[in-house]
């Protein structure tokens, strides 16, 4: 700057040269700027390519968010998830799966805030919301992705350490957002498969909801818990939550709630 001050200082008889444009200068600016931007973006594009390309052997895990709870869905033996649409959502079908789609009949439904994944196996996490904006966040996995109603987003990661990791909603989604929590449990393959086989499929859930027995009464109670998002505060398995445990089996769990109301 000081050099320019001395070089272009006022001199008697000197006149400024008016040069409205310089094609040579503009060409150099375009070339240098383009090369510089490409050099800065190239490493990031390489990393991003690895982020969006999901391994072929990845488990598909669908995460469904609603105020103020998480539910999860795995593909069945066919390795494919069935079709879903918000128009199919009701008390007996909280995931909104198409009952006429044969691919979805064996989908495994996880109807609580805790989910499990096998160790050292890549997982493709599909994200959708049933009501408002949410954000699926597992801090220890460095995994975080927004969820927009009517839109499916995804990311993938490979859990490399066994343990129990907290799941949070990182988007303000209403008054119960602070309590929209769950857990992601990473365990060995054999233990994971044993747990997954013990979970109900979509076909089993529909059969239970249609069966007029004591089991269906219990299922109706579970559906009420699902409908009114009681799982945001109350557990069904005795685990610690903000509220008491809701007993939905024939042998009440202590401490159990004395009543179940939408409030």
PyMOL commands that set and color helices and strands:
alter all, ss='L'
color gray80, all
select helices_A, chain A and resi 2-7+23-52+86-88+102-104+139-141+177-179+189-197+202-210+214-227+230-232
alter helices_A, ss='H'
color red, helices_A
select strands_A, chain A and resi 59-66+69-74+108-110+114-118+122-129+134-138+143-147+153-158+163-169+181-187
alter strands_A, ss='S'
color yellow, strands_A
deselect
rebuild
show_as cartoon
